[in-house]
């Protein structure tokens, strides 16, 4: 199958608006989780967020970091930047392997159910003192998916903390549906293009540091963002995106999907193959 490998990082608002979506939070119904505890399931339903969860040990994440160092150097040499490595599992076999990691898939299936598709992978890499920030937003604002059951797993490639701009969230904001947002100012240094104003109205603020190799998980309706990296250290995270197999993807986004747990209808999710290491 001839697969499309390039998708817009930020689709146009007109294209997203053309999709009729069921936008609301769907609490986890899992009664017998395999990887998470029942207390964590309850926390997820209440806060829309879980952190931290262990995935890779020190040696494993050091190897992944060395791989990313080489990948980033190649991308920059070709004219890209540290935020432009998107839909990476369609181009890089090592990223496909991370998307399909069975510990991660296990955590997600405990939240979403037996049949899970991984469909997204995007590096958010803040270089030291690069001045970029990610303004308050909801992921679902950018995604042509319905119903809004998708989640993001944020894998720390580097240690992420207050000093180098770790992610911050407003727990509980996932229960308010899709919130109004403004276009970002041209001089805002926002990696994305929109901002939710006054997020404190919708939830409780929380900073979410992670050690390299750990992950967090958040709902597609959770308000979150991150401040600039003002340190001398890099802060790289790989966002891995998942949804239940009963979610419908539009704008061709179903071509990104990989079944990571259970099964999926091949008409809805035809299945993306693992690429070779050179991206072929």
RAVEN-V898987 format. One record per helix or strand of 2 or more residues. SS is the DSSP state (~ for helix, > for strand). FROM is the first residue (numbers start at 1). TO is the last residue. Records with the same first field share a line. If there is no record, write none. Layout:
SS = FROM-TO, FROM-TO
This chain:
~ = 13-17, 38-47, 58-77, 88-90, 93-99, 102-112, 139-142, 173-176, 199-201, 253-256
> = 49-54, 116-126, 133-137, 145-146, 151-156, 167-171, 182-183, 194-195, 204-207, 214-219, 223-226, 235-244, 248-249, 258-261
